[in-house]
Amino acid sequence: MGRLVPAVTRALDILELFLDGDGTLSAPEIVRRLRLPRTTVHELVTTLAARSYIVPVPGQPGRYRLGVRPYQLGSRYAEQLDLAAEGQQVARSVAETCDETVHVAILEGTDVIYIAKVDSTHAVRMVSAAGRRLPAHCTSVGKMLLASLPEPELAVRVPDDAELAAMTPNSITDPAALREALAGIRARGVAVESRESNPDVSCVAAPVRDRAGQVVAALSISVPMIRWSDERRVELEQLAAKGAAQLSERLGHRSVTA
C-alpha cells in the first residue's frame, strides 16, 4: 500500500469540515479547527477555490461554502448506486456477525419484495429467496416500511376497511391494530415481528434511507424460535439498526447527530 499524501489529506479534511454547522467557513476557522499553519490553509483554500470545490459566500467576505464540483462528484456516485448490490454486501456483513438470515426489502403497494438475502449457516434457518413477495403487514421489514409512510399515503394503502390476510395465527388482520403497531415502530425506530409470517421465525428490522433522508428499504434479521429470546432480540435490534445505517451511508445518507 502506498503512503498517504499529506497535502491531499489536508485538503480533504478541509472539505469535510463543510459537512458540519451552517456549511460555511472562513480561513481562520479552518486554521483553528484543523490546527494547521495559516500559510498552508491559505494555499489549500486557494487551490480548492480555483478548482470550484469551494466558492466565496456572496455578501460575506472571507467565508466559503462548497462549490459545484463536490455536487457533480456526488451525483456521479449516486448514478452508479445499485440498491440490491449494495444491500447484498451489507447483508453479508451483518450475517457474518450474527450468523442469522439477513434480508433487504422494498415496499411495493402493500407487499414487500426481498431484493437481497444472505443465509445463516445454521442447519435450522429461515428458508426464503430474493425476489419473494409477502404481505407487508406480516413482516418486520414491511411494518418498518409502512411505518415510514406519510399518514395520507398509509391511509390509501391500508384503509380502515382493508382486509388484511393472515399468514399465521399471529398475523395482524385488523387495520386499527396495525396502525397502533406502526405507531410503536415509529417511536422505537425498529420493527419486530414475532411468528407473524412464519410460525417458527421471528424478525427485527430497521429503516434504510437514501441521501435525501427518505426511507427506501428496510434491513431485517430473521431468527428461528429455538434461538430467539428477549436478550437476543435486543442484540439483533442493535445490529439491524447498525447494518441499516451502513447501507444508508452507502446510499449517500448522512445522519444528523446532536
N, C-alpha and C positions, 0 to 999 in steps of 0.2 A: 504494500500500500504506500502511495506517495505521501509526502508531508503536506500539511495544511499550509496555505499561503496566508501569512498574517494580514496583508493588505485586503485580500478578498474577505477574510473572516471579519475584519473590522467594518468593511462596507456592508456586509450582510447584517452585522449587529446593529448598524445604524438603521437599516431598512426595517428591521424587526421592531425597533422602538416605536415606529409609527402605528403598530397594532394596538397600542395602549392609549389611554387618555382620549383627547379630542382629535387625535390624528394629526396634530401639527407640532412642530418642534423648532427651536432655534439652535444655532451652533453652540452657544454657551450651555444649553440644557443637555445637548449630546455630550459635551465635554464632561459635565458633572456626572451624568448617569453612567457613562462608559469609562470614565476616568482615563481618558486619552489626552494626549497633548493637543493644545489648541491648533497648532500648525497642521498636525495630522488630520484632525477633524475638518479643518478648512479645506484641505486638499481633497479629502474624500467627498465632502458635501459638494464641492465644485465639480468633481468628476461625475457624481450621481446626477446632479442637475443638468450637466451637459448631455447626458445620455437619456434624459427625460424620466429617470427613476424617481426623482423628486422635483417639485416645482415651487417657486415662491408663492406664498399665500397673498392674494390681492388685498391691498389695504393694510397689510401687516408686515412692514419691513423687517427683514431678518428672520422671518419664520417660513417654514417649508411644510409641504404636505406631499403625499405620494403622487407621482405623476402617472401618465398613461401607460408607461412600459410595464409596471407590475400587473396592471389590469389585463394587458394583452397576453402576458405570460400565463396568468391565472385562467383566462378564457381558453387558451390553447390546452392547458391541463384539463380543464373541465370537459372539453370536447373529446378527450381521449378516455374519459372515465367509462367504465362498464360496471354497473351496479352488481350484476351477477358475478363477474370475475373478481371484483374487489370483495364482495360478500363471501365468496368461496375461500379466499385467502384468510380473511379474518375468522371465518367459521372454523377453518382448520386449526388456527392458532388457539382458539377457545377450546376446541375439542381436545387438543393435546394437553391442555391444562387440567381439564376436569374428567376426561375420558367418558363423556356422555355425548349423545347425539345433539348436534347443533344445526339449526335451520336459520335461513334468512328468507323472509317472505314479504310480499307486497299485497296491497288491497286492490281488488277489482270488484266493484259493485258491493255485494255483501259476502263475497268469498275472499279467501286468501289463496295466493299461489306461491308455492315454495320455489324460489329461484336459486337457492344454494343449499347444500346439505353435506355434512360430514358425519359419518357414523362413529359410534362408540366401538371400542374393540372388545367390550364385554360380550359374552355369549348371550346374555339376556339383554336385549336392547330394543329400542323402538324401530319398527320396520316402516319405512316411508321412502319417498323418492322426490327429487327435484322435478318440478312441473306438476306435482299433485295439487289439486284444488279441494279446499274444505270450507265449510261454513265458518265465517269469521267469528261468530259469537260462541263457537265451541272451542276455540283455540286461544292460547295466550298471545300469540302474535296478532291474531285477528282482533282480540279485545283491545290490545295495545293500539292498534291502528284505528279502530273505531273510536277509542277514547281520545285520539288526537284530532279527530274531525271537528270543524266548527259545528256548533249546535244545529244551525239550519240545515247543513248538509247531512248530519247524522239523522235528523228527523225525516229527511227524504229517503235515505237508505233504509232506515229502520223506523217506520211509522208506528204509532201507538197500537194499531190493529194488525201489525205484522205477524205472520205465522212463522215462528222460529222452530226449525226442525231439531229434533233431539238425536244425537249420535250415541249417547249413553244415558242412563237414568240420572246422571249428574249434570247433564246439559241444561243451560238456562233456556227456557222456552217462552218466558213472559217478557215482553219489551220493557215493562216498567222495572222488573228485576234486573234486566240487562243494563238499563240506564243507571240504576243505583250502583251496580258493579263498576261501570265505566267511570262514574264519579270518584269512586275509591281509587281506581287506577290512575286517574289524573292527579289525585292528591299525592299518591306514593311515587309515581314516576316509573313503576314497573307493574307488570301484569302476572298473575298466577292463575293457572288452570289445573284443577285437580280432577282428573279422570273424567273430563267433560267431552273429549273427543275419542279417548281410548280408555276402557275400564281399568287398564293396567299401567297407565302412564300419567304422570303429572309434569307440568312445564312451567317455566318462568320466561318472561320476555321483556325487552327494553326497546325504546324507540331509536331509530336511525334517522338522522337529519341531513339534509343537503346544505350547500353553502349559504342558502337563503334562510336556513333555520326551519324549513318545512320538514315534517315527518314524511319520509318517502318509503320506509320499510321498517321492519322490526326483526330483531335477532332473538332467538329462543334457544333454551337448553331443555331437552326432554329426558326424563328420568323414570325408569320402571319403579313401581311402588316398592319393590323389595329393597331399593337403595334410597328411598325418599324419607325424609324426616324434617322437622322444623329447623334443625340446625343446618341440614343440607340445603334446605330451601333458602335460608338467609345467605349462605355461602354462594349459591348459584345465582341469586338475585344480583349480588355484587359483581360476580363475574360476567353475567349477561350485560349489565349496565356498562361495565368496562369495555367489553367487546363491542357493544353498540356505539360507544363513544369513539373507539378506534376506527370503526367503519365510517362513522360520521366525519371524522377528521380526514379520512381518505377521500371523502366526497367534497371536501372543502369547507366543512362546518368548523367554526371556531367557537367554543363555548365561552361564555362571558362569566368570569368569576368576580365575586365581590372584593 
